[in-house]
């Protein structure tokens, strides 16, 4: 794979295969104004078979984004509103007694869809959260004695509202770690806000037509796996993750006391996978350090534990990731 010919061939292949990315981005931008980072993150999750935890204030088109993507891909979409009284059976399904057949039958829950929106995931107790996270990790659900495979592709986008803490159950670190990306989205720009107003007061419904099938996404993932990751890039990823665990080894004495625990091995895997998907979106057959840096904040921000000193100094995980990226030598 090291020869230039192979890289050139791979570039040509990816140039051909990644054409649908532009179509998806165009389709999304017809419905969603701005939020380019959110759309890009959804595509990264989709192409690298990872899930997304989305943090943002109400009304920022989180639900609309994933619903539009499912319509563009002609896939099944389900939305689960997490509430304190939700039960695991409401998510995964349960056994229902059929009087006609005089036996218990499986009634599948809303998790059996290609795109699942777990709205305000931190409003439901840990029991319900873990039922969903098992489905995310194992890609299967056990109801009674039977185990059912979930459809492919399977993407969970969970949202949480950062401003409300009352009546919420924060996700434990081990569960948050299962999300490939934690994406934080903010308000739109002034010009975008005006377009949003204009688009919504005309009352016109934009019809979303399917551009792809779920099977085509599964095929595209195989091509994404072919994106070349050099040994130096692997070393760079390992260094970034190790720098969050042992900052003193990388000369970052100033943040040593601010980190209570560093990123897990899942972070290394997801950093490589997300960088690969990002290179594919940019129509490139190989990963460059800029791809790793582009996805580093989303992959690492929820995997770094902050100490009391960090909180006392108002230091965020994002700032620590920035310090790490500036301290680790770029290949």
N, C-alpha and C positions, 0 to 999 in steps of 0.2 A: 504493500500500500504506500510505501515511501516514495516511489518513483513519480515524477511529475506527470507522466502519461496517465497513471491511475487517478491522480488528483484531478487532472483535466477531464477525464472521462466521467468521474464522479460529479464534477461541477456541471457538466452538460446534462447528466441524468437528473440532477436535482433542479436544474433550471427548468427542465421539461416537467418534472413531477410536481413542482411547487407552485405551478400556475394558479391552482385553486385557492391558494392563500390570499392572493390579491382579490379574487372574486368574493371570498368570504369577508375580507376587510371592507370592501366596497358595499357589500350587502348589509353589513352591520352599521356602516356609517350613514346609510339611508334612514335607518331607524333611530340610531343613537348618535346624539350630537357630542363630539369630543370623546372623552374617556378612551383615548387611544391605548393607554397603558393597560386598562382593564381588558380591552378586546385582545391585545397582544398576549396578555397573561392567560386568557381563556384558550387561545390557540396553542400556547406552550403546553398547558395542562392537557389539552386534547391530543396533541401530537406525541407527548411523552407519557401518556397514560397515568397522569397524576391528578390529584384533587386540589381544590383551591379554597382557602379560607379568606374571606373578603371582609375587610373592616372599613366601614364608611357610614356617614350620617344618612338618615332616611331621605328618600327621594332622589338618589343619585343613579337611578336606572340599573340597579344591580339585578333585579328580577327580570327586567326587560332585556338585559344583555344576554343572559343565558337562554331565555325563551326564544329570542330572535335567532341565536346560534342553532338551537334545536330545530327551528323551522327551516333554516338554510340547509341543514343536513338531513332533513326529512326523518328526524328521529323522535322517539318517545320522550316526552318531557313531563315531569311531575314536580309539584311544589309541596313541601311539607312545612306547615307553620308550626314551629316548635313552641310549646306552651308548658307551664309547670304541671299540668294534669295529663300530658301526653304519655302513652305507654309504649313499650318496645313493640308490642303487637300492632300498634297504629302505624309503625314505620315498616316493619318487615313482613307483617301478615300473621295469620293465626289459623288454627284448626276450627272449622265450623261444622256443626252436626247437621247432616242432611236427613230430614225425616223421610223423604221419598226413597232414598237409597239405604236408609238406616245405617249410615256410617259417617265417620268424620272425613271432611274434605278440606283440602288446603285452600285458603283464600289468601292470595298473594297481596302484599302491601304496596304502597306507592314507591318503594325503593326499587321495584322491578321496572326500571326505565333506563334509557340511555343517558339522559341528563336529569339529575336530581338537584333541586334547589332546597337546601335545608335552611329555611329562613329563621334568623335569630336563634341559632343553635344553642347559645348560652342561656336560653330561657327554660330549657328542659333539664330535668335532673340527669345525673351521670349515667343512670341505668339506660336511659333512652339514647344518650349520646354514644354510649359504648355499643349499642345495638347497630347504630348506623356505621360506626367506625370499624366494626368487625366486617360488615359488608364491603366497606372501602378497601380494607387490607386483604381479605381473603377472596374477594370478588365472588362470594357465594353466601347463601343464607340458609340456615337450618331451621325448618319449621316442623315440630314433632320429631318423627324419625327420618324425615326426608331432607336431603340437601339439594338446593337448587342453585345452578350457576346463574350469575347475573348477565344481562345482555352485553354485547360488545358494540361499540365502545361504551364505557361506563364512566361518567364524570360527575363528581359531587362538587357543587359549589355551596359552601356554607357561609352564611353572613352573620356578622355580629355588630351590634351598635356600640361604639366606644363610649358614648356619653351616659348611658344608663347602667348603673351598677346595682340598683335595688331590684330584688326579685330575679336575679340572674345567678346562674351556676357556672362560674368560669371553667373553661376546659382544662383538665389536668395536662401538665407538660407532655406526658407520654402520649396523650391523645392528639394534642396539637401537632406533635412531631410527625403524625401520619399524613398531614397535609403537605403536599409538595411545595406549594407557594402560599405565603400570606401576603395578600395584596392590600395596600392601604390606598384608598382613593379619596380625593378631595373635591371641592366645589369646581364647577366649570368656570372658564374665563368669561369676561363680560360679553364679548362678541358671541360666544357659544350660548350664553344665557338668553340673548336676544333671539337667536335661532330657535332655541327650545320653545320660547314663548310663541314665536311665529308659527312653528310647526304644530303646536298644540291648540292654538285658538282658531285655526282654519277648520279644524274638525275632520280633516282628511285622514283616512286610515291608509297607511302605507302597506300595500300587500307584499308579503314576503314569500317569494317562490323558492322551492328547494333547488339547491345547486349541486348537492352531493348526496350520496347514500351513506349510511353508517359503514357499509362494507368498504367503500372507497377510503374512508378514514383509517380503517384497520390496515388496508394495503399501504396507505401513505406512511403509517408508523414503521412499516418494514423498511421503507426508504430512509426515514429519519435515523434508523439504527445504523445505516451505512455511512452516515456523516463521520468523517475521519477526526479522531481525537489523538493528537500527538502525545508522546510520552512527556514532553515538557509541559503541556497543558495539564496532564494528569498530575504532575508534580506540583504545578501552580495551585490546582484545586486542593490537593492534600495539604499544601502549606497554608492556604487560607483557613481551612477547617482547623488545622493544628494550632494556628495562631489564636483562635478563639478559646482553645483549651489551655495552651501554655504561652500566654502573651509575652512572658519574660524571655523566652527563647528567641523571640523575634524583635527584641529590644523595645517592647511596648510596656515599659515599667509603669507608665502613667495609668494604664487601664487594668493592671493586674488585680487590684483590690475591688474593681467594679464588676468583675465577672464571677458569678458563683458557680456556674458550670458552662462548658462550651458546647459547640454543635456536635450532634451525634453522627455516626457513620452514615445514617440516612441522608444527612446534609451533603456529604461528599458525593453519594450516588446521585442525589437529585440535582446537585450543582452541575454535574457532568451531563445528565439527561436534559436539563433545562437549557444549558448552553448549546447543546446539540440541536434542540428544537428551534432555538433562537437563530442559529446559523442557517437552518433550513428555511425559516421564515424570511431571512435576508438573502435567500437563494445562493447559499454558499455550501460547498461540499466538505468544508473543514472548519474546525472551531479555532477561533483566535482569542487572545486574552480579553479583548473588548466584549466578546459574547459572555464570558464568565462574569466580568464586572457588571454587565447589563442586568444579569439575573440574580446577582449575589444578594442584594438587599431583600428581595422577595423570598429567596430560599433560606436565608439565615436569620431574619429578624425575629422569628418565633422560636428559634432553636437556641438562643443565647439567654442564659439565666442571669438576671441583674442582681447584684448584692444591694444591701441596704444603703451602702455608701453611694452607689450609683443613683439610687432613687433620691437620696438626700441632696445630691448635686444636680438633680434633674437631667441626668444623662440617660439617653434612650439607646435601645438596641441598635437602631439605625445609625446613630453616631459612632457606636463601637464598630459596626461593620465598615463604616467609612474609614475609621482609623486603621482597621486591619488591612483594607484594600490599599491604603496609602503606605503601609509599612512593609507589606510582603513584596518581594522582588518580582517584577513582571518578566516573564521569559522573552 
